[in-house]
Structure formats: C-alpha cells, structure tokens
C-alpha cells in the first residue's frame, strides 16, 4: 500500500482508497487480478452469447419471416440438417466411413455430392485416410441414405 496525491485537491490518499477523504473525488484504485479476470470472463460470455444468437437467428442465410414454409423449403431444410456446415460432408456417411476405417482419426473429407431421389438420397463422398501401413490413401463411397440421415445401403466403394 502506498500514498499518492489526489488529482483534484492534492491531498495524500491511500492507493487502496476508492475516493479522496478530503474532497470525495473518485480515485483510480487498482483492481485485483481476480476482478479483472471476472470482467474478462463476463465479456467473453456475452460475446459468445451474441455470436450464438446471431448464427441461430440471423447468420444461417435463411430469413426468419412469419410466412409458412413451402414443402420444398421444409424438404431442403430436412436434407441440409445432415450436411455439415463445416466441410459439406454428410454426417451419416462420414460416421459409416469412420466406423470402417483402420484409423478413424485420420479421416479427411474431400468432397460430397448428393442426388435427391424423393424417398432417399444418393450420397457420393470422396475422402482420405491412413491404411494399415500408415500410408494415406484416397477413397470414395456411394451410399443410399434415408431422409433422416441413416445409411441404408452401400452402392459402391473404392478409389
């Protein structure tokens, strides 16, 4: 603890004082590191909440109007629920591929395309991964997938 001069009246004030005892001018007392950390965490939490709400309500590219959605729009949303916004892969097909890989952690998505066949999708995915010898190999898979994202059948698989 030290003494410093009040910037308003020049009276000696403790460095821990909130205000000058002579004139009442607020002092710029140092805050504890804990108070700074708490303030930082609050700011981060608020920013995270704003970002989350932005993505949820306005950042997804779809308008949140009060008009009812057409059957085509609802179908598109149903299909897009299973497509990763991160890399464009189909979540159900990716899960199937990883279960059959020697080293699932080495999975790297290259490309996914799909055809809407009405009651199901045909999903074509190109990917890379390590084989049993540690070499990275390219592979592809064509799968029949239901509208809930479940793999129904593997149509073809290979490089």
Secondary structure, DSSP 8 states (H G I E B T S, - for coil): --EEE-TTT--EEETT-SB-TTT--B------HHHHHHHHHHHHHHHHHHHHHHHHHTTTSS---SS---HHHHHHHHHHTTB-TTT--BHHHHHHHHHH-SSGGG-EEEEEEEEE-SSEEEEEEEEEEE-TTS-EEEEEEEEEEETTS-EEEEEEEE-
